[in-house]
Amino acid sequence: MQRLLLLIALVAVAAFAYLHWFAAPVPRYRLAEIERQPIPREEFFALWRDTAYGLCERGAAGSDRLAPADCRAYVDRAHARCAARAGAPAMIAGKAESRRWARPYLDCVVPAPVCGGVEVRTLDEALRYCAR
């Protein structure tokens, strides 16, 4: 009986240690669950920054692409400025509200496509620098 209790105690300690020191933390907030659980502004923009990193991996920087690492560095440099510029409320609750704040943030934080060495943000610039 004592061996069984000792074994249970050891398993519990091992599970506790694993969950607290080795297992990846479970994110507290998820954009997909914003309707059920509103997200604080800082967390909201951190989640969208992660989305911007994913865009970097898929080559969001246009024809003269930035390397993914350079794109992520660009996102990191722009994050605080773009989140502050958005002027979002302290809590974001709902998909429509999420889109309202995410779209301008992503437009600001993700590097624009590059044509001929110039960042292209407008159709006029695209016609001028990309159509060669």
C-alpha positions as a LaTeX table, in Angstrom:
\begin{tabular}{lrrr}
\hline
Residue & $x$ (\AA) & $y$ (\AA) & $z$ (\AA) \\
\hline
Met1 & 0.00 & 0.00 & 0.00 \\
Gln2 & 2.81 & 2.42 & 0.88 \\
Arg3 & 4.56 & 1.62 & $-2.41$ \\
Leu4 & 1.39 & 2.44 & $-4.32$ \\
Leu5 & 1.02 & 5.79 & $-2.53$ \\
Leu6 & 4.71 & 6.55 & $-3.12$ \\
Leu7 & 4.32 & 5.68 & $-6.81$ \\
Ile8 & 1.25 & 7.95 & $-7.11$ \\
Ala9 & 3.10 & 10.79 & $-5.38$ \\
Leu10 & 6.12 & 10.40 & $-7.71$ \\
Val11 & 3.90 & 10.39 & $-10.80$ \\
Ala12 & 2.12 & 13.52 & $-9.56$ \\
Val13 & 5.43 & 15.32 & $-8.92$ \\
Ala14 & 6.77 & 14.26 & $-12.34$ \\
Ala15 & 3.60 & 15.46 & $-14.07$ \\
Phe16 & 3.71 & 18.78 & $-12.20$ \\
Ala17 & 7.38 & 19.30 & $-13.10$ \\
Tyr18 & 6.78 & 18.44 & $-16.75$ \\
Leu19 & 3.79 & 20.75 & $-17.11$ \\
His20 & 5.49 & 23.69 & $-15.41$ \\
Trp21 & 9.03 & 23.43 & $-16.76$ \\
Phe22 & 9.03 & 21.48 & $-20.01$ \\
Ala23 & 5.63 & 21.58 & $-21.71$ \\
Ala24 & 4.88 & 24.45 & $-24.08$ \\
Pro25 & 2.56 & 26.99 & $-22.45$ \\
Val26 & $-1.03$ & 27.04 & $-23.65$ \\
Pro27 & $-1.93$ & 30.46 & $-25.04$ \\
Arg28 & $-4.41$ & 32.29 & $-22.86$ \\
Tyr29 & $-6.17$ & 34.01 & $-25.72$ \\
Arg30 & $-7.01$ & 32.95 & $-29.26$ \\
Leu31 & $-8.33$ & 35.11 & $-32.09$ \\
Ala32 & $-10.71$ & 32.31 & $-33.09$ \\
Glu33 & $-12.37$ & 32.52 & $-29.66$ \\
Ile34 & $-12.69$ & 36.31 & $-29.47$ \\
Glu35 & $-16.50$ & 36.09 & $-29.42$ \\
Arg36 & $-16.43$ & 34.02 & $-26.23$ \\
Gln37 & $-13.37$ & 35.58 & $-24.59$ \\
Pro38 & $-12.53$ & 39.25 & $-25.27$ \\
Ile39 & $-8.81$ & 39.92 & $-25.68$ \\
Pro40 & $-6.84$ & 42.73 & $-24.01$ \\
Arg41 & $-5.29$ & 45.19 & $-26.48$ \\
Glu42 & $-1.65$ & 44.13 & $-25.85$ \\
Glu43 & $-2.45$ & 40.43 & $-26.27$ \\
Phe44 & $-4.59$ & 41.18 & $-29.32$ \\
Phe45 & $-1.75$ & 42.91 & $-31.16$ \\
Ala46 & 0.75 & 40.26 & $-30.02$ \\
Leu47 & $-1.48$ & 37.61 & $-31.63$ \\
Trp48 & $-1.68$ & 39.63 & $-34.84$ \\
Arg49 & 2.10 & 40.11 & $-34.75$ \\
Asp50 & 2.37 & 36.30 & $-34.80$ \\
Thr51 & 0.10 & 36.32 & $-37.85$ \\
Ala52 & 2.40 & 38.88 & $-39.49$ \\
Tyr53 & 5.35 & 36.54 & $-38.82$ \\
Gly54 & 3.44 & 33.86 & $-40.72$ \\
Leu55 & 3.00 & 36.25 & $-43.64$ \\
Cys56 & 6.77 & 36.79 & $-43.60$ \\
Glu57 & 7.29 & 33.05 & $-43.97$ \\
Arg58 & 5.00 & 33.00 & $-47.01$ \\
Gly59 & 6.82 & 35.87 & $-48.71$ \\
Ala60 & 4.60 & 38.87 & $-48.01$ \\
Ala61 & 7.31 & 41.32 & $-49.00$ \\
Gly62 & 6.65 & 41.13 & $-52.73$ \\
Ser63 & 8.69 & 40.35 & $-55.82$ \\
Asp64 & 12.05 & 41.55 & $-54.47$ \\
Arg65 & 11.26 & 39.68 & $-51.24$ \\
Leu66 & 12.85 & 40.29 & $-47.93$ \\
Ala67 & 14.25 & 37.17 & $-46.35$ \\
Pro68 & 11.84 & 35.82 & $-43.71$ \\
Ala69 & 14.25 & 36.78 & $-40.89$ \\
Asp70 & 14.52 & 40.36 & $-42.23$ \\
Cys71 & 10.75 & 40.54 & $-42.58$ \\
Arg72 & 10.28 & 39.39 & $-38.95$ \\
Ala73 & 12.81 & 42.02 & $-37.82$ \\
Tyr74 & 10.82 & 44.66 & $-39.75$ \\
Val75 & 7.62 & 43.49 & $-38.01$ \\
Asp76 & 9.34 & 43.66 & $-34.61$ \\
Arg77 & 10.55 & 47.22 & $-35.25$ \\
Ala78 & 7.12 & 48.38 & $-36.41$ \\
His79 & 4.97 & 46.52 & $-33.85$ \\
Ala80 & 4.85 & 49.08 & $-31.00$ \\
Arg81 & 4.38 & 52.04 & $-33.35$ \\
Cys82 & 1.64 & 50.33 & $-35.38$ \\
Ala83 & $-0.22$ & 49.04 & $-32.31$ \\
Ala84 & $-0.16$ & 52.53 & $-30.75$ \\
Arg85 & $-1.30$ & 54.14 & $-34.01$ \\
Ala86 & $-4.31$ & 51.80 & $-34.19$ \\
Gly87 & $-5.86$ & 53.41 & $-31.10$ \\
Ala88 & $-7.78$ & 50.26 & $-30.15$ \\
Pro89 & $-9.82$ & 50.06 & $-26.94$ \\
Ala90 & $-8.49$ & 48.25 & $-23.86$ \\
Met91 & $-10.49$ & 45.09 & $-24.72$ \\
Ile92 & $-11.41$ & 43.81 & $-28.17$ \\
Ala93 & $-14.57$ & 41.69 & $-28.21$ \\
Gly94 & $-15.91$ & 40.30 & $-31.43$ \\
Lys95 & $-14.76$ & 39.38 & $-34.92$ \\
Ala96 & $-16.02$ & 42.57 & $-36.56$ \\
Glu97 & $-14.15$ & 44.68 & $-34.02$ \\
Ser98 & $-11.10$ & 42.47 & $-34.47$ \\
Arg99 & $-11.08$ & 43.08 & $-38.22$ \\
Arg100 & $-11.54$ & 46.81 & $-37.62$ \\
Trp101 & $-8.29$ & 47.00 & $-35.63$ \\
Ala102 & $-6.30$ & 44.20 & $-37.29$ \\
Arg103 & $-6.46$ & 45.40 & $-40.91$ \\
Pro104 & $-4.76$ & 48.79 & $-40.33$ \\
Tyr105 & $-2.28$ & 47.16 & $-37.94$ \\
Leu106 & $-1.25$ & 44.55 & $-40.53$ \\
Asp107 & $-1.07$ & 47.20 & $-43.27$ \\
Cys108 & 1.33 & 49.12 & $-41.04$ \\
Val109 & 3.42 & 46.27 & $-39.62$ \\
Val110 & 3.94 & 44.01 & $-42.67$ \\
Pro111 & 6.52 & 45.29 & $-45.14$ \\
Ala112 & 5.04 & 46.47 & $-48.40$ \\
Pro113 & 5.91 & 44.69 & $-51.62$ \\
Val114 & 9.14 & 45.92 & $-53.15$ \\
Cys115 & 9.59 & 46.70 & $-56.82$ \\
Gly116 & 12.83 & 48.09 & $-58.16$ \\
Gly117 & 14.09 & 48.61 & $-54.62$ \\
Val118 & 11.10 & 50.77 & $-53.61$ \\
Glu119 & 8.33 & 49.84 & $-51.15$ \\
Val120 & 5.04 & 49.96 & $-53.03$ \\
Arg121 & 1.97 & 50.97 & $-50.99$ \\
Thr122 & $-0.37$ & 52.41 & $-53.63$ \\
Leu123 & $-1.58$ & 51.44 & $-57.09$ \\
Asp124 & 0.16 & 54.52 & $-58.49$ \\
Glu125 & 3.49 & 53.40 & $-57.00$ \\
Ala126 & 2.93 & 49.87 & $-58.30$ \\
Leu127 & 2.35 & 51.17 & $-61.83$ \\
Arg128 & 5.42 & 53.40 & $-61.61$ \\
Tyr129 & 7.92 & 50.93 & $-60.13$ \\
Cys130 & 6.60 & 47.44 & $-60.97$ \\
Ala131 & 5.39 & 47.77 & $-64.55$ \\
Arg132 & 8.68 & 47.59 & $-66.43$ \\
\hline
\end{tabular}
